[in-house]
Amino acid sequence: MKKFLKKNYELNCGEVIRFEADSPSKVLDKLESMPRYDNSTGEDFLRSSAEIFSMYCGKPIRFDSAESFAEDLMALGILKEVEDKNEHKL
């Protein structure tokens, strides 16, 4: 069984949100866990999140899957993998 190592990610959407996950597509889990104005879930949440981020950055963002959503956020620099600041401390 392959064990996945978690990585640190940073989502910059006006405020910076840091989270740990085994893949960038888990950004949706993080977004869903945050308080928000709508109660959408699943595909509806993915669609509305893509719409919000698209308005934020002025570029289209795919919402056909969590993976393509995360890929687009990363390509636009909204989501990025970051180094754990505690990783190199002695």
Secondary structure in CASP SS format (residue, H / E / C, confidence):
PFRMAT SS
TARGET T0000
AUTHOR 0000-0000-0000
METHOD secondary structure of the structure
MODEL  1
M C 1.00
K C 1.00
K C 1.00
F C 1.00
L C 1.00
K C 1.00
K E 1.00
N E 1.00
Y E 1.00
E E 1.00
L E 1.00
N E 1.00
C C 1.00
G C 1.00
E C 1.00
V E 1.00
I E 1.00
R E 1.00
F E 1.00
E E 1.00
A E 1.00
D C 1.00
S C 1.00
P H 1.00
S H 1.00
K H 1.00
V H 1.00
L H 1.00
D H 1.00
K H 1.00
L H 1.00
E H 1.00
S H 1.00
M C 1.00
P C 1.00
R C 1.00
Y C 1.00
D C 1.00
N C 1.00
S C 1.00
T C 1.00
G H 1.00
E H 1.00
D H 1.00
F H 1.00
L H 1.00
R H 1.00
S H 1.00
S H 1.00
A H 1.00
E H 1.00
I H 1.00
F H 1.00
S H 1.00
M H 1.00
Y H 1.00
C H 1.00
G C 1.00
K C 1.00
P C 1.00
I C 1.00
R C 1.00
F C 1.00
D C 1.00
S C 1.00
A H 1.00
E H 1.00
S H 1.00
F H 1.00
A H 1.00
E H 1.00
D H 1.00
L H 1.00
M H 1.00
A H 1.00
L C 1.00
G C 1.00
I C 1.00
L E 1.00
K E 1.00
E E 1.00
V E 1.00
E C 1.00
D C 1.00
K C 1.00
N C 1.00
E C 1.00
H C 1.00
K C 1.00
L C 1.00
END
